[in-house]
Amino acid sequence: MRIERITDAAVVHRAADLFDAPPRPEATERFLAERNHHLLFAYDETGRAVGMISGVETTHPDKGTEMFVYELGVAPAARLQGVATALVRALAGIARDRGCYGMWVGTETDNAAALATYRRAGASEEAPFVLLNWDLMDGEQA
């Protein structure tokens, strides 16, 4: 397996099946243009993209910079082969190299696959928290 940081929007669109929905051209360009946004793909031995992880560095005046694991996806045929764990570890390596003091992710309490992956990749569980959300689109598509 090979893991690469993606900087080309065309590469993202060719691997659209790794995302929850088809990547939006303008959002893809904006994400890739940001220095503190990271998108990694895992490739199998045939060169096919089989997994992706995205992360965003966030900085706060009294805390420093941390990496937020935004999304992780693995093609169904490549699951249970260590792809997700390798992607999480690769993003953690980038975070470490960029001076982040930590990395975090949120997932559903009943998402056993995600929990197992993150734990295998070295994450420890924090106290539960409540997620509150604002829908800022008022019914419009983003």
Protein Blocks (a to p, Z undefined) as FASTA:
>chain_A
ZZdddfbfklmmmmmmmpmbdcdfklmmmmmmpmkbccdddddfkopafbdcdddddddf
klopadddfbdcddfklgonommmmmmmmmmmmmmmnopabdcddddfklmklmmmmmmn
opacddddddddddfkgopaZZ
